[in-house]
Amino acid sequence: MADEEDFDYGFIMNLIYQYWDGEILESCKAGVDAMRQYAREIGVEHRFDDNPNFVKSWYGQSFGVYTPHFGILKLIYDTSFDDYDDILFLDADVFPVETLDVNIFDHFQADIGIVSEGFVGDLTEREHSNWYEWNRLIKDVYGITIPTRKDGLPRILNGGVVLFSKQARLQAREQWMDLVEYNEFISQHDLNRFYMSDQPYIHMMIYLHNMNVQLMDGEWNSQLITELFETDGVIKIHHHDYRKEDTKFVHVRLAHADLLSGEDHHALVNFPKDLWPDYILNSDYLREMKIVS
């Protein structure tokens, strides 16, 4: 449901859009409330949809475990969004840092704004090879090459923070590949199932249709990520903190962070890592949930 507030937009109507399919937990409410406050601060409308299940209602079918992730497509196909100029889509686990008053829309000068993930160097060789295989198939089938980073590693565009101009949304509505066709393309080439998710799909569509894309600074999508790895038969856990000194949005992707409290998320987003709660730092919260031993 959209926030029922009056805004004086003048000639520009911008929107921050979020949704969640599934049980609305405290962590989700905390993230949405924080982003709603940020929207008020910069003077734009905020809309949160509770269980829109857009893809299932639009296509009448599921596309596997990543089906809920494609809810971002509602901005493209639902014509009720056509009244807006620029729209910022955010995952529900993206939080603004406390007291943020910098307007992200003021830094957007393209048709699509998105952030390249900064932790690519920490990915495994297998994860890199999956990306290169996906890239090779796109080149073989569609004749386009997805750009790599300057160091030759994969450039992975994260779908948790995406800005769309109105022009981009209308272009996507006309040109982007039908999701059924994309699903068939991925399935018939037996790619890792991650490539049947929103992130590679959007990545491919941007370059397939030569869209005007702006790679935004990582400060708008600084990530917290959990790495699980095995050493001598023992599962090790490490929480990576990729926040920058000037971080503005924090994407909380720690393992099962959705089960943590709103207060925990406030600490994760706004405090230095050494001041995080001990049960997060030492991963006791995962053991309590019987996720790891």
RADASUL-V821351 format. One record per pair of residues at least 4 apart in sequence whose C-alpha atoms are under 7 Angstrom apart, sorted by the first residue. I is the first residue (numbers start at 1). GAP is how many residues later the second one is. Records with the same first field share a line. If there is no record, write none. Layout:
I: GAP / GAP
//
This chain:
1: 46 / 47 / 48 / 49
2: 44 / 45 / 46
3: 43 / 44
9: 4
12: 73
13: 71 / 72
14: 30 / 31 / 70 / 71 / 72 / 73
15: 29 / 30 / 31 / 69 / 71 / 72 / 73
16: 29 / 30 / 31 / 71 / 72 / 73
17: 29 / 30 / 31 / 70 / 71 / 72 / 73
18: 29 / 30 / 31 / 71 / 72 / 73 / 74
19: 29 / 30 / 31 / 32 / 73
20: 29 / 30 / 31 / 72
21: 29 / 30 / 31 / 32 / 47
22: 29
24: 4 / 5
25: 4
26: 4 / 235 / 236
27: 4 / 231 / 232 / 233 / 234 / 235
28: 4 / 64 / 65 / 230
29: 4
30: 4 / 232
31: 4 / 61 / 62 / 63 / 64
32: 4 / 60
33: 4
34: 4 / 61 / 62
35: 4 / 60 / 61
36: 4 / 10
37: 4
38: 4 / 62
39: 4 / 5 / 6 / 7
40: 4
41: 60
42: 59 / 61
53: 4 / 15
54: 4 / 17 / 20
55: 4 / 12 / 15 / 16
56: 4 / 5 / 6
62: 5
63: 4
66: 130 / 131
69: 128 / 129
70: 128
73: 4
74: 4
75: 6
76: 93 / 94 / 96 / 97
77: 96
84: 82
85: 80 / 81
86: 77 / 78 / 79 / 80
87: 76 / 77 / 78
88: 74 / 75 / 76
89: 72 / 73 / 74
90: 4 / 70 / 71 / 72
91: 69 / 70
93: 158 / 159
94: 155 / 156 / 157 / 158
95: 154 / 155 / 156
96: 4 / 152 / 153 / 154
97: 151 / 152 / 153 / 172 / 173
98: 172
100: 148
104: 4
108: 5
110: 102 / 103 / 104
111: 53 / 54 / 56 / 57 / 101 / 102
112: 51 / 52 / 53 / 56 / 100 / 101 / 102
113: 49 / 50 / 51 / 100 / 101 / 102 / 103
114: 43 / 44 / 47 / 48 / 49 / 100 / 101 / 102
115: 42 / 43 / 100 / 101 / 102 / 103 / 106
116: 39 / 40 / 41 / 42 / 99
117: 39 / 40 / 41
123: 4 / 5
124: 4
125: 4
126: 4
127: 4
128: 4 / 26
129: 4
130: 4 / 62
131: 4 / 23
132: 4
133: 4
134: 4
135: 4 / 10 / 11
136: 4
137: 4
138: 4 / 5 / 6
139: 4 / 5 / 6
144: 64
146: 61
147: 8
148: 4 / 5 / 6 / 7
149: 4 / 5 / 6
157: 42 / 46
158: 41
159: 39 / 40
161: 60
164: 4 / 5
165: 4
166: 4
167: 4
168: 4
169: 4
170: 4
171: 4
172: 4
176: 29
177: 4 / 5
178: 4
179: 4
180: 4
181: 4
182: 4
183: 4 / 13
184: 4
185: 4
186: 4 / 5 / 9 / 10
187: 4
191: 4
195: 5
197: 4
198: 4
199: 4
200: 4
201: 4
202: 4
203: 4
204: 4
205: 4
206: 4 / 5
207: 4
218: 4
219: 25 / 27 / 28 / 29 / 30
220: 27 / 28 / 29
221: 28 / 29 / 30
222: 20 / 21 / 22 / 25 / 27 / 28 / 29
223: 18 / 19 / 20 / 27 / 28 / 29 / 30
224: 15 / 16 / 17 / 18 / 27 / 28 / 29 / 30
225: 14 / 15 / 16 / 28 / 29
226: 11 / 12 / 13 / 14 / 28 / 29
227: 10 / 11 / 12
228: 7 / 8 / 9 / 10
229: 6 / 7 / 8
230: 4 / 5 / 6
231: 4 / 5
239: 15
243: 4
250: 19
253: 4
260: 4
261: 4
262: 4
263: 4
264: 4
265: 4
266: 4
267: 4 / 9
268: 8
271: 4 / 5
272: 4
276: 4 / 5
277: 4
278: 4
279: 4 / 5 / 6
280: 4 / 5
283: 4
284: 4
285: 4
286: 4 / 5 / 6
287: 4 / 5 / 6
//
